[in-house]
Amino acid sequence: MAFDASVLPDVSGLTVGVLGGTGPQGRGLAYRLARAGQRVVLGSRSAERGVAAAAELAGLPGADAGEVTGGDNAAAADCDVVIAALPYEGHAETLTSLRGVLTGRILVDCVNPLGFDQRGPYPVPVPEGSAAEQAATLLPETRVTAAFHHVSAVLLTDPMVATVDTDVLVLGDDRAAAETVQALAGRIAGVRGVFAGRLRNAGQIEALTANLIAINRRYKAHAGIRITDV
C-alpha cells in the first residue's frame, strides 16, 4: 500500500506539549509545529525558563501561525500529545515524576541514548532495549510511541529554512496513536510521518542517530532519512 497522508487523522486541533522544550531539539520541534498552526506548550524543569523560552519562540518568523505558551514539564505533560525531548540521563526520572498526568495520553519519545568519546558518537545500551521501551515500562497507562529521532535541530530552529526534507520514522504498538504522530509529523513542511514498526524495534532507530552524526560531521551536512518506494 502506497503512503497516503489523506488517510491519517486530522490533528490540527490538538495541543502538543514538549518535555525539555528549552533544549535545541524540543525547541526546534515546537517551532516547526507552531509554524504549522499547532498549539504548543514548552516545558522545562523551571517554569520560568519554560515561559521565557516560549516568549522567545513566539517571536520567531511564522510562529504566530500557531500558539506558543510555556511552563514547567507538568504543564507540558497536560496536553493531547506530549513529546519527550529529554536528555537520556534525566529521561527515566522525569517520566516517572509525570506518570499520573501522562496517563492515557500519547507520548512521543525522541530520546537518543548516545555516548561520545574520541572516536565519536556511539549508542548506549538501555536495559529495556531502547529509551522508548523504557518509557513504556515506566508508563504502562500511557500510549507510548517513538519518532523524531533523526531531524536536525539546526534545520528545525533556523527560520530561513522553509521546508525540512526528511521522513520521520514512527514506531508504536498502538496503531491509532502512531497514526496521530504520523499526521503530526506531516504538519511540518517537507516531512512525512512513516510507520516503521512496533516499539520493540526502536533500539536500532535510536542508535542510527550515531551514524547520522558521523555523516554530518564528515560531510558538514544536516542529513536526514528518506524512505524510497512508499
N, C-alpha and C positions, 0 to 999 in steps of 0.2 A: 504494500500500500504506500503510495507516494505521500510525502509530507503535505499536509493541508492545514494551514493555520486557521481556516474558517470553521473547523470543527471544534476548536478549543473554546473554553468558556470565556464570557465577557468579564474581564477583571478590572475594568476601568473605574468601577465604584469602590474598589477595595482600598483600605488603608494599609500601608506597609510600614512596619517598624524595623529598624536596623539596630541590632545589638552591636556595640562597638562602632557606632556611626561616626565617631570623630576620627577614626583611622582612615588611611587612604582608600582601601577597598570599599569599606562601608559608606564613606562619604561619596565616593565615585558612583556607586550603585544608586544611592539616594538621589544624587544629582540627575542621573540619566532618567530615573523613573519620574522625578518631578518634571523634567523637560517633556516627558510623555504625557503629563497631565495627572499623574498619580498623587494622592495624598500620602505624605511620608512623615514619619516621626523618627528623629535621630536620637538614639540612646547612648548614654555614657555612664561610667561609674559615678561621675559627678553630674548632677542635674544642671549645674551652672555651665559646665563645659558643653553639655548637650544643647542647651539653649543658645549659647554663643556660636556653636558650630552651625546650628540651623539658621541663625540670622545671617551668617556669612554665606551659606549655601543659597539662601533665598535671594541674595543679591546678585548671583551669577546670571549671565545671559540665558534666557529661556526657562529658568527655574520657576518663573511666575506662571507658567502654564499649569502647574500643579499647586500644591500647598505644602509647605515645609514647617514643621514645628520641632521642638527638641525638649528633652528632659532626661531623666535617668533611664537605666536599662529596663526598669519595671514599667515605665511609661511606654517604651518601645515594644515591650512584650505584650502589651494590652492592645494588640492590633489584629486585623484579619489574617495577615501573613507576616511572619517575622523572619528576617534574615539574620543569621548568626555570622557576623564578620569579625570574629574574635581572634586574638592570639591563641594558639593552641595551649599555651601554658595556663591560661585562665579559662579555657573552654568548659571543662567539667564543673569547676566551681561556680561559674556564672550561671550555667544552665540549671544546675541543681538548686541554686537560690531562687530561680524563677519558675520552678516546677509547677507551682499552683496556678500562676497566671497563664502559663503556656498550655494548660490542659485544654484539649480539644482544638487547638489552633494548628495551623500549618507552619512548620518551622523549615526554613531553607538553610541548610548548613553548607557554608562555603569555605570552611576552615581547611587549610592545608598543613598537616603536621610535617614540617621540614626542619632540618638542621643545616648548618653551614660550617664548613671548615676550609682549610687551604685549598682543597680540591673542588670546592664549590658546593652547591646545594645537594641534599640527599633526603630521601623520605625517612621519617622517624617511625618506628613500629608503634602501633597502637594496640593495646591488649584486646580490644573489642573487634579489631580488624580495620577500622577507619574512624575518623572523627565523627562521621555521620552515624555510624553504628554505635559509637559511644553515646551520642545524643539520644538515639532511640532507646538504648538501655537505661539511660538516666531519666528519660521522659516517656514512660510507657503509654501515657494517655495523650501524647502529642503526635500529630501527623507529620512525621519527620521525612524530609526529602533532602537531596543533595544537589547543588547546582552552583553556577557562577565561579567555579574554581580557576578558570583559565582566561578570565577577562582582565586585560591590563588596567590597573588603577591609573596609570599615566594617561591612557586614552580616555577613560571614563571621566576623569576630572578636568580634562582640557576643554574649555568652552569653544575652542576653534575647531574641534573635531566634530563634524556634523553627524557622521554615522560610524558605528563600531562594527567592523567587518569580521564577524565571528559567529560561530554557533555555540550555544550554551547546552552542555550535556546535563540532562535532568534525570536523576535516579530516585526511585521510591517504590515501596511496596503498596502504597495507597495510590491507585492509578488516578483517581479523581483529584487528589492533592497534587500529584505530579503534573497533570494537565493544567491545573491552575498555575503552577510555577512555569510551565512551558509558555503559557499565554502571557504571563507577567514578563518573562524574558523577551518575548516578541514585541512588547511595548517599546523596547529600546531600539531606536533606529539602526537598521543594519543587522540586527540579531535575530536568529531563530532559536527557539527552545526545542531541542530534540530529545525525545525519550531515549535513555541509554541503559535501561535495565533496572534490576532490583537493587535495594540498598546494600546488599551483600557484595556488590561489585564496586562500591565507592572507593575502596582502597587504592586500586590502580588509577582511578581518576584523580584522586588527591595526589598520588605520587608522581603522576605525569607532569605536574606543575614544575618539578625539579628539572625535567628535560626542557620545558619551555623557557625557564630562566636561563639555562645554558645556551639555548638557541638565541635568545635575546641578547645575551652578553657577547656571543660570538659574532652576530650579525648586526649588532646595535639596532635592534628592532623591538617591536612590541607585538610579537607573534601571538596568534590565537589558533583556534581549531575550526576547520570546516569539514563537514561530513558530506561526501560525494554520493550521488546516485539515490538521494531521497528528496 
